[in-house]
Each structure stands twice: as structure tokens, then as C-alpha cells.
Amino acid sequence: MAVLPALLAHLRGATNAVLVAPPGAGKTTAVAPALLGEPWCTGEILVLSPRRLAARAAAERMATNAGEPVGQTFGYATRMDTRRSAGTRVTVITEGIFVARIQADPELAGVSAVLFDEVHERSLDGDFGLALAVDAQAGFRPDLRLVAMSATLDGARFAAMMGGAPVIESEGRAHPLTLRHIGRRAEARIEDEVASAVRRALGEEQGGVLVFLPGVAEIERVADRLAGLPDDIALHLLHGSIDPPLQRAAIQAEPDGRRKLVLATSIAETSLTIPGIRIVVDSGLARRPRYDRQAGMTRLVTERASQAAVTQRAGRAARQGPGVA
């Protein structure tokens, strides 16, 4: 990342920063390892990720770059799945794990920095965790470094919340991305339209295809409609309900060199680089938890994906080369 020197220089004399970098710039896996060499960084670095899959993938990527197995210098901690040791210096954790940790230990003893990745997603745990960290910094840990990171962040608003922290921006995208809007018929089922778009993309473009759908049911119905694909195409389903080994298979390179086709929920929206993906097909829909005042409970609602979300989704296509979305 071209802006790393500026970020490191700032954090030597200040405690807060906001980093805005486009998808594929490497902020998730580049910033934390760079901070380890700083004189003020004598403890652990926590990297907050909004999803368990992204947390595991980020830790595994940093460990691979360092030439060591995950769980040594670089580890992760998610619900029901943890890989870390006494020597772990960088731990990627989900937002819920961080909230529980800072509530149990408001001083964050032994922690030198907290990096909030993909803060634009604005989850309850993410916002609450950032507020608690800012409060802990003001009351207990003036030396604690806090960095908010995203590709589509409203930097000024978060900078104000973090005491007027500077916004450090990385300009430009590493690879060109071509955007195409093909639309869909209002009377047609979303599964039929997406399956048609996938077959069109496979026929007109080169490289793997990542498809975003709102939920598991839509993924399974699209998979049914894509039956009979050529043998050189490897179809994967990717959502939070499948086992971690199947999730890893979906985001790793195909061992036999086949073309990858991944049908995913928003679990693949951020912080992931899937080898070989050059095309993104986006349904434009997302299923989000929303509080129902009348029922007094939270329920899942299918709605149009936000502009920030569709920008992140499109960015998956151009992380390793020119892409189409």
C-alpha cells in the first residue's frame, strides 16, 4: 500500500487515524504486519472483521505471507473457532468477540492497537465496539492506537468521532474494473434472472465468477438452475451455514485448475480475495437484520443492497487483475 509510510509516520506521534483505501489495496492484511515493527507496538494488535469467514481468511493470508502456519504470530478468534497461541501478536476477531473482551477488560491490557476493518457496514457490535474503544482510550489508555479502515467510508464523520483524526486516503484502484448494468424484468424471479446472467458471463468473459444473492434459499435455487454446466467449471456455495472446510474450498484456488463459480451471500462482500475471480454478478439484494417495533424483535428483511455494499461487491472482481461487474 502506497499510503502505509504516511500512516506509520502519523501513528508514531498520534493515536488515531482513518484509512480509506479502495477494494484490493490490501489494507486488511497489510496494515497490521507493518505496525509490528513500530517502536510503540510492544503488545498485541487486534483486527476487527465483520464476519467469521473474513476473519479466518485474513489471518491465514497474513500467516502465509509471513511463511508460517496460522496460530503463531498471526491468529484469529471467532465463535467456536480459535487459532492463536501465547506468541500471537496479531489476532483477527469478530466484532462480537471484541465487545465481550473490552467489556471484561476495559483497559485492553497488553493490546497496543485496534484496527476496525470495514467500519462502513455499521453493525451494532461494530459501532458499540468503536465507541467503547474510544472511551477506553480517553479514560484508561491514552497510548492505545485506533485505526478505522474501509474502502467506502465516510471519513469525515468517523474522524470527528475519533477526536479529529486525519483521513489518510489511498487513491486509485490496483486494476481496472468495468461496470455493466444489465437490469432484470420485474415480473421474473430473481433466481431465473441471475442464472441467465451467470451463463451469459461464463460465455462472454474469461475467469472465475462470484455471484451475490440475498440468502441461502436463493443460492440453492440458482444452483439448481445452473445444473449441467461444463466439467471445467467448479461450482461452490458460500454462506454462513456451511462447514468451515467447505467455506475454505470456496475461497481457495482450484487444485485442478478448473474455472471457479461461487454463489455467495454477503459473507463474501468484504475482506476476501478469491483466486481466479474476474467477474461479479450482483443481484443487488441483501438480507439484513432489522428491528421490528411492533413485534418487539429483530427479523431478517430482504432489501436493496446499499451503495457501499455494491461497491464492495464489485471490487471483488478486480483484486488480482482487470475485472467485470
Salt bridges, closest charged atoms under 4 A:
GLU38 OE1 - ARG12 NE 2.64
GLU44 OE2 - ARG84 NH2 2.81
GLU44 OE1 - ARG101 NH2 3.06
GLU60 OE2 - ARG248 NE 2.95
ASP81 OD2 - ARG56 NH1 3.76
GLU118 OE1 - HIS120 ND1 3.65
GLU121 OE2 - ARG51 NH1 3.01
ASP127 OD2 - ARG122 NH2 2.96
ASP143 OD1 - ARG141 NE 2.89
ASP154 OD2 - ARG157 NE 3.43
GLU191 OE1 - ARG189 NE 3.34
GLU191 OE2 - ARG221 NE 2.54
ASP192 OD1 - ARG225 NE 2.48
GLU193 OE2 - ARG185 NH2 2.86
GLU204 OE2 - ARG200 NE 3.41
GLU205 OE2 - ARG180 NH1 2.81
GLU218 OE2 - ARG287 NH2 2.61
GLU254 OE2 - HIS236 NE2 2.58
GLU254 OE2 - LYS260 NZ 2.62
ASP256 OD2 - ARG258 NE 3.01
GLU269 OE1 - ARG288 NH2 3.55
GLU269 OE1 - ARG313 NE 3.02
ASP282 OD1 - ARG313 NH1 2.68
ASP292 OD2 - ARG299 NE 3.00
GLU303 OE2 - ARG290 NH2 2.63
